[in-house]
Amino acid sequence: MNNITIGQYIPGNSWLHRLDPRIKLLSLVVLLVGTFIIPISSDLTPIITMAGIFVAVMLLTATSGIPIRKVINGLRPIVFLLTFTFFIQLFYVNTGTLLASYEMFVSVTSVLAIILFIFFYNWSKKYVKTRILYFFLAVFMIFFLQAILPYIRLTSYTLNIYDEGLLRAGFIFIRITNVIIMTSLLTFTTMTTDLNFGIESLLKPLKVIKVPVDVIAMMLSLTLRYIPTLLGETEKIMKAQASRGVDFKESKFKDKVIQIISLLIPVFVISFKRAEDLGNAMEVRGYVIGAKRTKIDQYKIGFADIFSLIFVALFLAAIIYMRGL
């Protein structure tokens, strides 16, 4: 549960924490647009550009005072997606120069070895600190066992690795990583109230066509705020059930389904109770939907905000220029 970073805020006094929330939101949108419009091609330019963005994002993380380990841990929930996407590109892109060709054997010996290795992996991963690297090693071992155990063959296939497939796989892998880290940095360095103000300010032109911008902004900020809260409550319930003998890791499939149901019921009850308490608190403080509200903090755009906006605008212009070449 602690690996999910959406909605978490880490207090700090770095330059990124002090940026105007409107500038941070707008800059994030521009950076995401620039990241996604970088074209995939057969040369090294796109992946070098994406790798450069990754280095810049990590430097941004270091200067913001956010622990690098915290950011990396936020990638754990999508490790399977990253690995699956990487190998899909590697298998199905058959254009470019052939770099290597391996014959893989689906045999009785390889299947048994893979099953035994999966059992060993599930047992041993709790003793390994760098689980992300250990997961990548496990994926490599599955293919390695298919390559070296051809005995009692059932079928076989050829794994062809092309340079374009490898480039595409690495490009998409780094792109998804950059997007997750950039969005995580926004919630790490911005409080929920600041996000609410930023979203409301950026969507203010929609008020002309009668869009309830303030309500939408409040809903989004409350959603982001209560994701870590509900995850924390879920973790407490899991620990309470574990102290009563429930094992969420080593149980059978049927038992896991029952355990998940027994977990979801109190989570739903707590979420409704939290929503009721929040509604009562907002009502006591005089919150009225659609009414004009004043703010305690008055935000002013400073030099750092203008510099950040110019920088991301130049970044987007450079990407568009490169795309047109």
N, C-alpha and C positions, 0 to 999 in steps of 0.2 A: 504493500500500500504506500510505503514511503517513497517509492520510485516514481509515482505519478506526480508530476510537477505543475500541472495546470492549476492555476488559481492560487498557488503559494506565493507569499510575499516575504522577502528577506530584508529586514530593515538595514539601512545603510546611509551613508552621506557622500556617495561617489557622485561624479558629474552626471552619470546616467540616472541615478536616483533623483537628481535635482532638475532634470530636464522637464519642460512643460509636457503634461500628459497628451495634449493635442499634437505636439510635435513628435512625440514617441509613437503614437498611433499612426500618424500620417507617414512617418519615416518607415515604420514596419510595413505598411501597405506598399510603399514604393519599393522597398527592398525585396519583398516577396514577388512583386510584379517583375522586377528586374531579374530575379533568380529563375522565374518560370519561363521567361521569354528567351533565355539563352538557348540557342538551337543545338540539337544533337547532330554532330557530323562525324565523318570518318577520320578527321585529323585530331591532333592533340589540343588544339586551341580551346574548345569548350571545357574539357576536363581540367585543363590548367587554370582556366578562369574560375571554375567552380571550386577547385582546390584553393585558389587565392582568396575566394570569398570565405571559405572555411577558416583559413588562417586569420583573416581579418575579424571574423566572428569570435574566434577564440581569444584574440588580443582584446577585443571589446569586452569579453567576459572577464578577462584578467584585470582590466582597468576599472571595471565596475565593482570590484570587490566580492563578486559572487564566486564561491568555491567551484573550481573546475570539476571536482568530483561530483558535486551536486548536479551540475549540468549534464555530465556524462551519465549519471544514474537515471536521468530523465529519459534516456534513450532505451533503457532496458525493456519497457513495454512494447517497443516496436522492433526489437532485434529480430524476431521471427519474420516480420514483414520485410525488413531490409534484406535478410538472407534469402527469402523466397524471391523477392524482386531481382536480386543479383543473379541467382541461378536461372531464373526464367529468361533473362536477357542472354546469359551465357549459353543456354541450350538452343534457343530459337533464332538467334541472329547468326546466320550462316553466310555472311558476306565479308569481303575483305581478304586479308592474307591469313592462311591457315598457320597458326602458331604451334599447335600440338594436337595429337590425335591419340586417344586412349580407348582400348577395348574394355568395356565393363561387362562383368559376368553376373547374371542373376542365377545363382546356383544354390543348392541346398546348404553348402558350407558357408557361402557369403551371407545368406539369409539368417542362418543360425548365429553366425558371428555378429551380425548387426543387432539381432535381438539381445544377445548377451551384452553387447556394448551399450545398448540403450539402458538396460537394467543397471549396468555399472555406472553409467553417466548420471542417472537419476539418484543413485546412492551416493556418489562421490561429490556432486556439485555443491552440496551444502557445506563441504569442507574447503571449497575453493573461494577465495575472495574476489578474484577477477572473473566473474561468471560470464561476462560478455565474450571475452577471449576464449574461455573454456567452451562456450557454445559453438563458436566458429571452429574450434579444434574438433569438436564432436561431429560437425557437418563434414569437415574434411575427412575424418576417419570413416564415415559411412561410404564415401566414394572410394577411399583407399582400400577398404576391405573388399569392395566389389572388383577392384582391379587385380588383387593378389590371390583371390580364392576362386578359381574357375572350376573346382572339382564338383562332380555330379551336376553338370550344367543343366539349367532349365531353359534359359534363353540368354541372349547377349545383345548389347547395343554399343555403338561407338560414340564416344564423347569427343566432338571436334571443337576446339577452342580457336576462334578467329579473333583477329586484332580488333575489328569493329565491335564484336560482341563484348569483348573485354572492356573496351572504352565505354560502350553504352552502359554496361553493368556498373562500372565504377562511377560514371557520371550521375546516374540515377541514385545510387547509394549516397553519394556526397550531397546531392541536391536535397533529398529527404532529410538528411542529418542537419543541413543548414537551416531548413525551414523549422524543424523542431526546436533547435537551439535558439533561433531568433525569436520565435513566439514565446519560448520559456523565459527569455531575458525580459520580455515585456512584463509578464506577471511577477517575476522575481523582484523587479525594481519599481513597480507601480502599485500603490494601494488601491483597494476596490473603489473608494470614493473618488480618487483621481481618475480611474478608468471610466467611472460613470460620467464625470465631468467631460473627459476627452471625447467619449462617444457621443454624448449629447451635443457638444459644440460642433463636432465634425458633421453631424447629421442635421444640424439646425436649418440648412436650406430646405429640407424636406417639409418643414412646417408650412411652407407656402401652399403645398398641396394637401394640407390637413393630416399629415402623418404624425401620430403621437410619439414624437422623438424622445421626450423625457421618459415616457413609460417604457419604450424599447430599451433605452439606455439603462434604466433601473433594473429591468429584467435581466439584461446581459450581465451587469455587474453583480447582481445577487447570485446568478447562476455560477459565475466564476468564483465568487466568495464561498459558496457552500459546497463546492466540489471537495476541497480539502477537509472541510468540516465533516461531511458525511463519510469520507474515507477514514478519518480519524475515529469516528463512532463505529464504523465497521470493524476497524482493527481492534477496538476495545471489546466488541462483542466476540470476535474470533478468539481473543486471548481468554475471555471469560469462559467460553465454551471449551477451549483447549484445557483450561484448568479443571474442567469437569470430565476430562477424558476423551474429548472429541479430537480426532486426528484428521486434519484437512489434507495431509500430504500422502499418507500411506494407506488410506482406506480404499475399499473396492469401489467400482464405478457406481453401483446402486447406493452404497452408503454415502458417496460424495453428493449424489443428487439430493438425498434426504438432508444432508448437512447444509447444502446450499439453500434449500427451501427454508430450513430452520434459521438460516442467517438472514434471508431476505425479509422475512416477516418482521423481526424487530427493527431492521433498517427502515422499512416502510413506515412503521409506527413512529420511530424517532424522527424521520423526515417530516411527517405530518405534524408532529408535536413542535418541531423547530419552526415550521412554516406558520403555525398558529401563534407561537410566541413572537415571531418576527412581525406578524401582522398586528398583534396587540401593541408591540413596542412602537411601530410606526404610527399607529392610530393615536397613542398617548402623546407622541411628539408632534402631533398636528399635521401628519402627512395626508394630503388630499390629492387624489389622482387628477392630473391636469392643472392643478393650481400652480401659480407662480411661486417659486421658492428662491430664497436668498442663500448665499454660500458664505461660510466662515472664511475660507481661504480665497484670496484673490490672486489669480495667476497672471503673471506678466511674462511676455516673451523677451528673453535676453539674448546676449551675444552668442552664447553656447547653443541656444535653440536655433538661431538663424544659421550659424555655421553648420550644424547638423543637417538642417534642411537643404542647404546648398550642396553639401557633400552627397547626400542621397540623390539629389536631382542630377548632379554630375555623374553619379554612378549609373543611373537609369539612362541618361543621354549616351554614355559610353557604350552601354550594352546595346542600345538601339543602333548606334553607329556601327558597332561590330557586326550586328545582325544584317545590316545593309551591305556589308562588304562582300 
